[in-house]
Amino acid sequence: MWKHISCIGFVILNFQAFRADGQMCPVADDIAPCHCLKDAVTKKLDLDCSNVLDSWQLERIFQARFPSPAFREFTMAGTEGHRVPIVYLADGVFGNLSFASVVIKYTNISHVGEKVFEKSYDTLESLTLSYSDLQVYPATNLRYFSTLSLLDLSYNKMVFLQDIYSLSLQILNVEHNEHLAFSDKLLTVVPSLLEMSLASCGIESIPPGLFSSAEVLSNVNMGGNKLTHLEGNALAFSSNAVLEIILSDNEISRADKDFISGTSASANLVLMNNRLEELSEAVWRPILQYLDDEKGSGFVTLDGNPFFCGCKLAWLVTSPGLLNYVARGAACEDGSLIHDLNPEYFLDHCY
């Protein structure tokens, strides 16, 4: 008798201990083909729904009983050759579950409900929805996420990016949305934004002052676009936190005076593979002079531009202190490196 009671007590204690452990997965059959995993160290739960067949099945799964509604990560990821056949994430599809991280890749998702992650407003730290067919993401709800630090919407079919209002966002990646449009107020309130990529988005111009409200922005990538002209204040920043600005693989052939400002002497400006034929002294001397005066560690990279190395370049070739802040790969259209040009020749023929 006492032996049986002891066994029952042992089972109850162990069950209570399991519950006290914090997290419990639902019954496996109730959520198939999704599966729940519990981290042996952290005891946190992860949920993988990469094998779901359609939106109806996904909705049914989240109607199951989930003993613990808080999950560390939700994953729904196909492959390049076999995408997850989900086309829409509706509001309420995840029931009362919350996530700290969401990774959705290689799906057919084209639209997302405005409140689809409503239960994660206080928990979501990272949201990736990439390599899909997303056309518009409801960015107006970003203000409600109190801990979101990363938003990755890269490799989609987005046609418009709504203005961003987020106190917590640190990394914004929307690269490879090839026909992306946005307003000149894109970065409405982003006091924590450190990195952003708008690479390969078909962008033809940078609105003056686009980055001026980003107080701590350090890395900007706008490579692979269709930029032809850097207008005044196109790269105006509000602090000296900028470390790297990438504008490579565009079609830039001219730049206005004061197109860049507000950077530190540690900033790297990368303009590889553009169409610059000359470096106007009025435009470029102030940039290089600032780096020289401050003894900065920054530089300007101009490799792959078809420079005409005539007398208009004499000011740079004959100023070794300034030339030191141009990366060595910059070359004339005949292949001669600008760093290897003879300054004596320019002194004799250009002055």
N, C-alpha and C positions, 0 to 999 in steps of 0.2 A: 504494500500500500504506500508506505513512505517513499519507496523507490520510484513508483509511478509519479507521485506528486513532485518528487525531486526532478524527474525528467521533464515534466510539464513546466515546472518553474524555470528550468534551464532554457527550454525553448522560448518561453516568454521573455526571459532576460535577454537572450540573444536577439530576439525580434526587436525588443525595445532598443537594444544597443545599435541594431542596424538602422532603426528609424532615427536614433540620436546621431548617427553618422552623418545625417544632414540631407542626403539625396537618395532618391529611389527611382529606378527606371520603371516605365510602365510594362505591362505584360507584352512580351515580344510579339505574339500573334496579333495583338490588338493594333499594332502600328506597322506591321509588315506592309510593304517592303522597306520602310524606314527601320533603322536600328539605333538603339541607344547604348552608349558606352559610358562606363564610369571610370574616371581616372583613379588608378590605385593609390596615387600619392595625394592628390588634392581633394579626392572624393567628389569632384565636380562632374557634371553630366554633359555629354556631347551627343548631338542628334544628327544623323546622316540620312538624308532623304534623296540621295542621288539616283535611286532606282524607281522613283515614282513614274507612273505612266501618263497621268493627266491631272488637270486641276481638280476634278471631282474626287479622285483618289486621295489627293493631298488634303482636301477639305474633310473627307471622311476620317482620315488618320488623326487629325487634330480634334476630332470629336470623341476620341477615346479618353479613358481616364488616365490622367497623368498625376501620380502621387506627389511629384515635385515639379512645380511650374517653372523653376529657375534653371536655365541651361547656360553652360559656358559658351558653347559654339553650336551654331546650326550650319550644316553644309548641304548644298545641293549642287553637285558638280558633275557635268558630263565630260566628254572629250571632244576634240575638234571634229572627229569623224562620227561621233554618236552623242548628239545633244540631248539634254533632258527635255522631253516634249511638253513642257509647261509654257503657256503663252501669256498668262495673266496671274498676278498675285492680288487677290481681292482683300479688301478690309475685313478683318476678323478671321482670316484663313488660319492663323496660328492660335486661335482660341485665346486662352489666358496665359500662354507661355511667354516668357521673356528670355532674351539672349544678351550675352556680352559681346559676342562676335557672330557676324553672319557672312558666309562665303557662298556666293551663288555665281557659278561660271558655266559657260557653254550650255546655255539653255535657249529656248525660243521665246523667252519673256519679252514682250513688247511694251507692256504697261504695268504699272504698280499703283495700287490704291494709296490715297493720301495718308491713311491711318493704318497701313498694313503692319507697321512695327510699333503701334501705339503702346502696347504693353511693355515695350523696351525703352521708353523715353528716359528712364532713370538708370538704365543698365548698359545700353549699347555703347561700346567703345570703338568698334570697327565694323564698317559695312562695305562689302565688296559685291558689286553686281556687274560683272564684266563678261566679255565675249558672248554677248547675247544680242537681242534685237531691240533693246530698250530705246524708245523714241523720246520720251520726256520723263525725268524723275521729279517728283513733287518736292522740290527743294524748299518750298515755303514752310514745310514742317520741321526743317532742321533746327529751328530755334527752340524746339521743345526737347531736343536731346541734350541732356545736361552733361554727359560724359563722352560724347562722340568725338574721337580724335582723328579718325581716318575715314574718308569717303572715296571709294574707287569705283568709278563708272566708266572705265576705259573699255575700248574695243566694243562699242555699241553702235547704234544708228541714231543717236540723239540729234535733234535738229534745233533744239533750244535749251539753254541752261538758265534756269531762273536765278534771280539775284540771291546771293548767299548771305544768310544771317545766322551766325553760330558763334557763341562765346567760347566753345571748346575745340572747334575743328583745327587740327594742326596740319593735316596732309589732305590735299584735294587733287585727285587724278582723274581727268576726263579725256586723256589722250586717245587718239585714233577713233574719234567720232567725226567723220570726214566732212560733214556739212553742218558744223555746229555754229549757232549764232548765240549772242548774249548781249546784254545792254552795257552801256558804259558805267553802270552802277553795279556790276556783277559782284564785286567784293563790298557789299553794303556794310556789314558789321562782322569783321573777322579778326578780333584782337589777338588770337592765338595762332593764326595761320603761319606756318613755317615754310611749307613746300607746296608748290602747285605745278601741275603739268597740263598745258594746253597744246601739246605737240600733235602734229598731224591731224588738225581739225579743220583744214581748209580756210583758215583765217587770213584775210586779205589786208587788214589794218589793225593797229592797236589804238584804241581810244585814248586820247591824252588823259593822263591821271588815273588810268585804270587801276594801278597798284598803289596809289597814294594813301588809301585808307587802311592798307595792310601794315600794321605797325611793327611787326617783327618778322616779316617775310624774308627768308634767306635764300631760297632756291626757286628759280622760275625757268621752266622749259617750254619754249614756243618753237622748237625746231620742227622742220618738215611741214611748214605751212606755206602760204602764198603771199607772204609779206614782200612788198617791193620798196617801201619808203618808211623810214623811221622819222615820224614827225616830232616837233618840239614837245617835250614832256611825255612822250610815249613810254619812256621808262623812268618816270618820276616816282621815287620812293620816299616814304616819310621818316625813315630811320636809316642808320648805317649798318643794319644787320645783314644786308644782302651779301651772299658769298659767291653765287654763280647765276648768270643769266645766259641761257642757251638759245641762240637764234640761228643755229646752223640749218643748212639745207632748205633755205628759203630762196627768194628771188630778189633780195635787197640790193638795189643799185645806188641808192642815195640816202643820206641822213642829214637832218636839219641840225643846226646849232642848238645845244641844250636838249638834245633828244634823251639824254640820260642825266639823272641828278639824284642826290640823296643816298648815294652808296658810299661804302667805306673804301679805304685804299687796299682792302683785302679782297675786293670783289673781282671775279673773273668774268669777262664779257666774251662769249664765244660766238663768232660769226663765220664759222667755216662753211665753205661751199655755197657762197652767195654770188652776186654779180657786181661787186664793187670794183670799179676800174681806177678810182683815185681816192686819196685820203685828203680831203680838204683841210688845210691848216686851221681854218677858222673853227671847224667842227671838232677835229681830233686832237689838236695841240692841248686844249684845256683838259681833256680827259687824261692824256698821258702825263701832262705837267703836274696834275694833281697827284698821280701815283708817284711821280718822282719826288715832288716836294715832301710828301708824307713818308717817303722811303717804304712804300707799301709792298705787300706780297702779291697783289693782284696783277693781272695781265690781260691783254687783248689778243684773242686768237683769230687770225684772218686767213688761215690756210684755205686754198681752193678758190680764191677770188682772182679774177683775171686783171691784175693791176697793170696799168700803163706806167712804167717806171721812168717818166720824163722829169722835166724840171719841177713839175708840180709836187713831186715827192722829195725834192731837195731838202726841204725843211726838216724832214724826218731822218733822211739818210745822213745828214750832217749834224745830227743831234744824238750822239750815242747814248746819252743818259735817258732820252725818251725812247729810243729804239729798243732799249733793254726791256721795256714793258710790252713789246710786241712779240708774241710767240714766234719761234724761229722758223716755222713752216711757211710763213707768208712769202709769196713768190710773185715775180713778174709774169706776164703772159708768155714770155719765152722760156720760162722755167727757172730763171735765175732767182736765187733767194735774195730778198731785200736786205737781209743781214750781211750778205756777201758783196753788195755793191760798194764801189770805191767812192768814199765821200769826197776825195780830192777831185775826181772828175766832175762832180756836181758843183763844187766850189769854183772850179775853173770855167765851167760852161753855163752856169745858171745864175750867177750873181754879177 
